[in-house]
Amino acid sequence: MPPVVAPGIIPRLSKLVVGMKAHKNYSEAIGQHLLLVGSKTTMDPDSWKPVLKHRYNAGSPVIFWKKGRASAIEIRVDIHFQPIARFNMAAEKFLPVGGVQSRSDS
């Protein structure tokens, strides 16, 4: 079995790569050969669409999804076509929409 890697390997490797890229003889070709240069990708968060699943826990719905690269998800609640709140995962709370207050129908 190989020996256990000491903690802090990622910062050490990052520092090594920074030093290599700063060397006067470094070139883009060397970086590609050493796999230090990856392909450039563009991410458009507006196109992300999470797959939501649900289950019930003690009669209340529980919504879950895979986070992926997103840091938050926003779920908007619409009752009788009047949006009243949205759930912001980054803030971990419901936020009112447009000053509309929650109401109960009688």
MODELLER restraints for C-alpha pairs under 7 A, 6 or more apart:
rsr = mdl.restraints
at = mdl.atoms
rsr.add(forms.Gaussian(group=physical.xy_distance, feature=features.Distance(at['CA:20:A'], at['CA:26:A']), mean=6.78, stdev=0.5))
rsr.add(forms.Gaussian(group=physical.xy_distance, feature=features.Distance(at['CA:31:A'], at['CA:37:A']), mean=5.34, stdev=0.5))
rsr.add(forms.Gaussian(group=physical.xy_distance, feature=features.Distance(at['CA:50:A'], at['CA:65:A']), mean=6.71, stdev=0.5))
rsr.add(forms.Gaussian(group=physical.xy_distance, feature=features.Distance(at['CA:51:A'], at['CA:65:A']), mean=6.04, stdev=0.5))
rsr.add(forms.Gaussian(group=physical.xy_distance, feature=features.Distance(at['CA:52:A'], at['CA:63:A']), mean=6.59, stdev=0.5))
rsr.add(forms.Gaussian(group=physical.xy_distance, feature=features.Distance(at['CA:52:A'], at['CA:64:A']), mean=5.91, stdev=0.5))
rsr.add(forms.Gaussian(group=physical.xy_distance, feature=features.Distance(at['CA:52:A'], at['CA:65:A']), mean=5.08, stdev=0.5))
rsr.add(forms.Gaussian(group=physical.xy_distance, feature=features.Distance(at['CA:53:A'], at['CA:63:A']), mean=5.76, stdev=0.5))
rsr.add(forms.Gaussian(group=physical.xy_distance, feature=features.Distance(at['CA:53:A'], at['CA:64:A']), mean=5.43, stdev=0.5))
rsr.add(forms.Gaussian(group=physical.xy_distance, feature=features.Distance(at['CA:53:A'], at['CA:65:A']), mean=6.23, stdev=0.5))
rsr.add(forms.Gaussian(group=physical.xy_distance, feature=features.Distance(at['CA:54:A'], at['CA:61:A']), mean=6.52, stdev=0.5))
rsr.add(forms.Gaussian(group=physical.xy_distance, feature=features.Distance(at['CA:54:A'], at['CA:62:A']), mean=5.44, stdev=0.5))
rsr.add(forms.Gaussian(group=physical.xy_distance, feature=features.Distance(at['CA:54:A'], at['CA:63:A']), mean=4.44, stdev=0.5))
rsr.add(forms.Gaussian(group=physical.xy_distance, feature=features.Distance(at['CA:54:A'], at['CA:64:A']), mean=6.07, stdev=0.5))
rsr.add(forms.Gaussian(group=physical.xy_distance, feature=features.Distance(at['CA:55:A'], at['CA:61:A']), mean=5.74, stdev=0.5))
rsr.add(forms.Gaussian(group=physical.xy_distance, feature=features.Distance(at['CA:55:A'], at['CA:62:A']), mean=5.37, stdev=0.5))
rsr.add(forms.Gaussian(group=physical.xy_distance, feature=features.Distance(at['CA:55:A'], at['CA:63:A']), mean=6.79, stdev=0.5))
rsr.add(forms.Gaussian(group=physical.xy_distance, feature=features.Distance(at['CA:56:A'], at['CA:62:A']), mean=5.77, stdev=0.5))
rsr.add(forms.Gaussian(group=physical.xy_distance, feature=features.Distance(at['CA:71:A'], at['CA:90:A']), mean=6.90, stdev=0.5))
rsr.add(forms.Gaussian(group=physical.xy_distance, feature=features.Distance(at['CA:72:A'], at['CA:88:A']), mean=6.94, stdev=0.5))
rsr.add(forms.Gaussian(group=physical.xy_distance, feature=features.Distance(at['CA:72:A'], at['CA:89:A']), mean=4.92, stdev=0.5))
rsr.add(forms.Gaussian(group=physical.xy_distance, feature=features.Distance(at['CA:72:A'], at['CA:90:A']), mean=5.09, stdev=0.5))
rsr.add(forms.Gaussian(group=physical.xy_distance, feature=features.Distance(at['CA:73:A'], at['CA:88:A']), mean=6.21, stdev=0.5))
rsr.add(forms.Gaussian(group=physical.xy_distance, feature=features.Distance(at['CA:73:A'], at['CA:89:A']), mean=5.41, stdev=0.5))
rsr.add(forms.Gaussian(group=physical.xy_distance, feature=features.Distance(at['CA:74:A'], at['CA:86:A']), mean=6.44, stdev=0.5))
rsr.add(forms.Gaussian(group=physical.xy_distance, feature=features.Distance(at['CA:74:A'], at['CA:87:A']), mean=5.44, stdev=0.5))
rsr.add(forms.Gaussian(group=physical.xy_distance, feature=features.Distance(at['CA:74:A'], at['CA:88:A']), mean=4.83, stdev=0.5))
rsr.add(forms.Gaussian(group=physical.xy_distance, feature=features.Distance(at['CA:74:A'], at['CA:89:A']), mean=6.44, stdev=0.5))
rsr.add(forms.Gaussian(group=physical.xy_distance, feature=features.Distance(at['CA:75:A'], at['CA:86:A']), mean=5.31, stdev=0.5))
rsr.add(forms.Gaussian(group=physical.xy_distance, feature=features.Distance(at['CA:75:A'], at['CA:87:A']), mean=5.01, stdev=0.5))
rsr.add(forms.Gaussian(group=physical.xy_distance, feature=features.Distance(at['CA:75:A'], at['CA:88:A']), mean=6.87, stdev=0.5))
rsr.add(forms.Gaussian(group=physical.xy_distance, feature=features.Distance(at['CA:76:A'], at['CA:85:A']), mean=6.12, stdev=0.5))
rsr.add(forms.Gaussian(group=physical.xy_distance, feature=features.Distance(at['CA:76:A'], at['CA:86:A']), mean=4.12, stdev=0.5))
rsr.add(forms.Gaussian(group=physical.xy_distance, feature=features.Distance(at['CA:76:A'], at['CA:87:A']), mean=6.39, stdev=0.5))
rsr.add(forms.Gaussian(group=physical.xy_distance, feature=features.Distance(at['CA:77:A'], at['CA:83:A']), mean=5.79, stdev=0.5))
rsr.add(forms.Gaussian(group=physical.xy_distance, feature=features.Distance(at['CA:77:A'], at['CA:84:A']), mean=6.25, stdev=0.5))
rsr.add(forms.Gaussian(group=physical.xy_distance, feature=features.Distance(at['CA:77:A'], at['CA:85:A']), mean=5.49, stdev=0.5))
rsr.add(forms.Gaussian(group=physical.xy_distance, feature=features.Distance(at['CA:77:A'], at['CA:86:A']), mean=5.74, stdev=0.5))
rsr.add(forms.Gaussian(group=physical.xy_distance, feature=features.Distance(at['CA:78:A'], at['CA:84:A']), mean=6.27, stdev=0.5))
rsr.add(forms.Gaussian(group=physical.xy_distance, feature=features.Distance(at['CA:83:A'], at['CA:97:A']), mean=6.49, stdev=0.5))
rsr.add(forms.Gaussian(group=physical.xy_distance, feature=features.Distance(at['CA:84:A'], at['CA:96:A']), mean=5.89, stdev=0.5))
rsr.add(forms.Gaussian(group=physical.xy_distance, feature=features.Distance(at['CA:84:A'], at['CA:97:A']), mean=5.44, stdev=0.5))
rsr.add(forms.Gaussian(group=physical.xy_distance, feature=features.Distance(at['CA:84:A'], at['CA:100:A']), mean=5.58, stdev=0.5))
rsr.add(forms.Gaussian(group=physical.xy_distance, feature=features.Distance(at['CA:84:A'], at['CA:101:A']), mean=6.31, stdev=0.5))
rsr.add(forms.Gaussian(group=physical.xy_distance, feature=features.Distance(at['CA:84:A'], at['CA:102:A']), mean=5.92, stdev=0.5))
rsr.add(forms.Gaussian(group=physical.xy_distance, feature=features.Distance(at['CA:85:A'], at['CA:94:A']), mean=6.07, stdev=0.5))
rsr.add(forms.Gaussian(group=physical.xy_distance, feature=features.Distance(at['CA:85:A'], at['CA:95:A']), mean=5.40, stdev=0.5))
rsr.add(forms.Gaussian(group=physical.xy_distance, feature=features.Distance(at['CA:85:A'], at['CA:96:A']), mean=4.32, stdev=0.5))
rsr.add(forms.Gaussian(group=physical.xy_distance, feature=features.Distance(at['CA:85:A'], at['CA:97:A']), mean=5.02, stdev=0.5))
rsr.add(forms.Gaussian(group=physical.xy_distance, feature=features.Distance(at['CA:86:A'], at['CA:94:A']), mean=5.39, stdev=0.5))
rsr.add(forms.Gaussian(group=physical.xy_distance, feature=features.Distance(at['CA:86:A'], at['CA:95:A']), mean=5.34, stdev=0.5))
rsr.add(forms.Gaussian(group=physical.xy_distance, feature=features.Distance(at['CA:86:A'], at['CA:96:A']), mean=6.47, stdev=0.5))
rsr.add(forms.Gaussian(group=physical.xy_distance, feature=features.Distance(at['CA:86:A'], at['CA:97:A']), mean=6.68, stdev=0.5))
rsr.add(forms.Gaussian(group=physical.xy_distance, feature=features.Distance(at['CA:87:A'], at['CA:93:A']), mean=5.69, stdev=0.5))
rsr.add(forms.Gaussian(group=physical.xy_distance, feature=features.Distance(at['CA:87:A'], at['CA:94:A']), mean=4.22, stdev=0.5))
rsr.add(forms.Gaussian(group=physical.xy_distance, feature=features.Distance(at['CA:87:A'], at['CA:95:A']), mean=6.17, stdev=0.5))
rsr.add(forms.Gaussian(group=physical.xy_distance, feature=features.Distance(at['CA:88:A'], at['CA:94:A']), mean=6.21, stdev=0.5))
